[in-house]
Amino acid sequence: MSVAPENHDRLVRLSAILGSKEIKDKNTREVIKKEVKPLVPVCKATWYAGIKKGLYPQGVRLSPRVVMWRLSDVMEIVNRAPNE
């Protein structure tokens, strides 16, 4: 029997952190992908520069092309005082 760890932390993709725009089909104008509001309102280049400077957390590499971040690490940034 497998028991879920108590300290289980959800992993999120960069699009969940930085947000993404709504995408519509060109022909039907039907929404293919809904808009996601950003948790951290910066662009991708700023995010990666912040990782390099130590302002933002390192990601968890799941495969050569997939990196995700611990939601708890991201929420620490969101909850930080704005003048820090």
Backbone torsions as a table, in degrees:
resi	resn	phi	psi	omega
1	MET	NA	131.9	-179.2
2	SER	-95.8	134.2	178.8
3	VAL	-112.3	130.6	179.2
4	ALA	-68.6	137.7	179.6
5	PRO	-65.9	145.3	-179.0
6	GLU	-69.6	-33.0	-177.9
7	ASN	-93.1	29.5	-178.2
8	HIS	-59.4	127.2	179.7
9	ASP	-120.2	129.1	-178.5
10	ARG	-71.0	142.8	175.3
11	LEU	-102.9	141.6	-179.7
12	VAL	-128.6	150.6	178.2
13	ARG	-81.2	164.6	-179.6
14	LEU	-61.5	-34.1	179.7
15	SER	-65.6	-26.9	176.5
16	ALA	-76.3	-27.1	-179.6
17	ILE	-83.6	-48.8	-175.2
18	LEU	-92.3	-9.3	-179.6
19	GLY	84.8	168.8	176.9
20	SER	-151.8	155.8	-178.4
21	LYS	-88.2	160.1	176.6
22	GLU	-69.9	137.9	178.8
23	ILE	-118.6	129.4	179.3
24	LYS	-116.5	149.4	174.7
25	ASP	-65.0	135.3	-177.7
26	LYS	-63.5	-36.8	-176.1
27	ASN	-85.5	-49.2	-173.5
28	THR	-93.2	-13.4	-176.4
29	ARG	62.2	18.0	177.7
30	GLU	-79.2	140.0	-179.3
31	VAL	-71.0	120.7	179.4
32	ILE	-91.6	-41.4	-178.9
33	LYS	-135.9	127.4	-179.0
34	LYS	-78.2	156.1	178.2
35	GLU	-68.9	141.5	176.0
36	VAL	-119.0	122.1	179.1
37	LYS	-72.5	140.2	-177.1
38	PRO	-74.5	143.4	170.0
39	LEU	-81.3	-39.3	177.6
40	VAL	-121.7	107.3	-173.7
41	PRO	-80.9	71.3	174.6
42	VAL	-132.2	163.6	177.7
43	CYS	-82.2	169.1	-176.5
44	LYS	-60.9	-41.2	-179.5
45	ALA	-64.3	-40.2	178.0
46	THR	-65.6	-39.3	178.6
47	TRP	-60.1	-50.3	-178.2
48	TYR	-68.3	-34.1	175.3
49	ALA	-66.0	-37.6	177.3
50	GLY	-66.0	-34.5	175.8
51	ILE	-64.4	-44.4	-179.3
52	LYS	-62.7	-35.9	179.9
53	LYS	-83.1	-10.5	-179.3
54	GLY	90.1	8.9	179.0
55	LEU	-78.6	-32.2	-177.6
56	TYR	-119.4	154.3	-175.9
57	PRO	-72.8	152.0	172.9
58	GLN	-69.3	148.4	177.2
59	GLY	-83.3	170.7	176.2
60	VAL	-107.0	115.6	-178.2
61	ARG	-80.1	118.6	179.6
62	LEU	-94.4	-27.8	176.5
63	SER	-158.1	177.5	-179.1
64	PRO	-57.1	-27.2	-177.2
65	ARG	-115.0	3.9	-176.5
66	VAL	-124.4	120.5	175.3
67	VAL	-125.3	135.2	177.4
68	MET	-131.9	164.6	-178.0
69	TRP	-120.8	147.4	175.4
70	ARG	-69.8	128.8	-178.7
71	LEU	-59.9	-36.6	179.6
72	SER	-62.7	-37.9	177.2
73	ASP	-66.0	-41.0	179.9
74	VAL	-67.5	-40.6	-179.1
75	MET	-66.5	-27.7	173.7
76	GLU	-61.7	-39.7	178.2
77	ILE	-66.5	-45.5	-178.3
78	VAL	-61.1	-39.4	-175.9
79	ASN	-86.9	-4.1	178.4
80	ARG	-63.5	147.8	175.8
81	ALA	-65.1	140.9	-175.9
82	PRO	-63.8	-22.0	-177.8
83	ASN	-93.1	7.3	178.1
84	GLU	-78.5	NA	NA
